[in-house]
Amino acid sequence: MPKKQPIGKNDLANGAEDAELEKYIARIGEQIKIIRSRRGMIRKDLSKHSDVSERYLAQAETGKANISIALLWRIAHAMDVEISDLLPETSERAVNTTLLNLLRNLDDEGQKVAFSVLKGHFSQEIEKGHGVALIGLRGAGKTRLGSLLADEFRVPFIRLGEVIEKKAQMDIGELISLGGQGAFRRMEKQALEDVIKNNPTAVLEVGGSLVSQSDTFNKLLDSFYTVWLKALPEEHMQRVLDQGDLRPMAGNNEALDDLRLILAERENEYRLANYTLDTSGRSITDCLLELVDSSRPYLSKV
């Protein structure tokens, strides 16, 4: 019977390296899922625009696929991000990590103060006074509350999605299907610029994923008094179901978990709004009264 070979130092080193590699691959998968969620993309759409199968994407997101650089590039391109955005933090990015951790550890008020200080220091041109913009996920009440708020102050109520569709001469689903995330984000930014140019004062409703595009979101924050309409994930889900609109949850058996992830990943951006209005378990009348009171300084001048 052959003797068992002793485990050498090289074997231990290789085992440790393999374990670290597995962790790194898993973190890449987590990052893909996080960015996909922030973009509001279902896996089916990402598969279509990256030409990577849904099955392989599912394996990649759970760390079970040793993904190549070529496939990673296609996935990044389909989500309109840099390939580096899909890679876990490295020592070269330690300063960025420290800054992010500092901001994450601040409470809501602290984050707003920090944002105000940074924006005041680095922004070259800041526009103000175009009215009120409502941000948040579908199902929070943006359309209904926004239209009622506009009626209250007799200003236009504008849905950015409708402006995008008018500019593109097709619905948003078709725009994304044909041009992908890149075409949609470019059109979204142009639509916002048109609204700012053509409307001195208005109530604006924007899509929930706009906050994932930093330059467009910064333009919104610089130009409008922003209100985050938030709700519990379960209420978001029920309201969307009541509307008969299942995007981006269609065909997803873990819809509520995905919704929680989307909210969690966008929360830091949503918190940058000037005001947060929680609509959970409240009537439209109650929410509207609070919204009117908060928005009055920015709409009553007209």
Stockholm file with secondary structure:
# STOCKHOLM 1.0

chainA/1-302         MPKKQPIGKNDLANGAEDAELEKYIARIGEQIKIIRSRRGMIRKDLSKHSDVSERYLAQAETGKANISIALLWRIAHAMDVEISDLLPETSERAVNTTLLNLLRNLDDEGQKVAFSVLKGHFSQEIEKGHGVALIGLRGAGKTRLGSLLADEFRVPFIRLGEVIEKKAQMDIGELISLGGQGAFRRMEKQALEDVIKNNPTAVLEVGGSLVSQSDTFNKLLDSFYTVWLKALPEEHMQRVLDQGDLRPMAGNNEALDDLRLILAERENEYRLANYTLDTSGRSITDCLLELVDSSRPYLSKV
#=GR chainA/1-302 SS CCCCCCCCHHHHHHHHHHHHHHHHHHHHHHHHHHHHHHHTCCHHHHHHHHTCCHHHHHHHHTTCSCCCHHHHHHHHHHTTSCGGGGSCCCGGGHHHHHHHHHHHTSCHHHHHHHHHHHHHHHCSCCCCCSEEEEESCTTSSHHHHHHHHHHHHTCCEEEHHHHHHHHHTSCHHHHHHHHHHHHHHHHHHHHHHHHHHHCSSEEEECCTTGGGSHHHHHHHHHHSEEEEEECCHHHHHHHHHHHTCCTTCTTCTTHHHHHHHHHHHHHHHHTTSSEEEECTTCCHHHHHHHHHHHHHHHHTTC
#=GC SS_cons         CCCCCCCCHHHHHHHHHHHHHHHHHHHHHHHHHHHHHHHTCCHHHHHHHHTCCHHHHHHHHTTCSCCCHHHHHHHHHHTTSCGGGGSCCCGGGHHHHHHHHHHHTSCHHHHHHHHHHHHHHHCSCCCCCSEEEEESCTTSSHHHHHHHHHHHHTCCEEEHHHHHHHHHTSCHHHHHHHHHHHHHHHHHHHHHHHHHHHCSSEEEECCTTGGGSHHHHHHHHHHSEEEEEECCHHHHHHHHHHHTCCTTCTTCTTHHHHHHHHHHHHHHHHTTSSEEEECTTCCHHHHHHHHHHHHHHHHTTC
//
